[in-house]
């Protein structure tokens, strides 16, 4: 069990480090692109592509980070007006729908990665699958964080213990 906990801690740290490094790197590349285009009036072509790819990866990793810290928005006004058992069943139905949608997006993400192997980026001529793989990586991380957070809550709830 200790190995599994350590593995999950490693996932968290790798995600944190990768996000920070990607943010710093993408910021530097975008600043270089702006400087080269508007200050020295000689754009560096690869900066546009690297900046775009970095931003895409940051956006998808941000989805997983938001899930990890339970920062995705939800509208709970109407659910809050129902009784406890109704709230629980609405919550379960919501989780099932969210998990189903994530599985569908994951399947499509893998399909995009396969298609991206046949496409090359215009400037660097890298396989577009390098960018497209951000989607399944993000969904897998998001599924992991969602299940890690939700399963204990529902186990507690069904045992009759207080949530919180």
Order of alpha helices (4+ residues) and beta strands (2+ residues): alpha-alpha-alpha-alpha
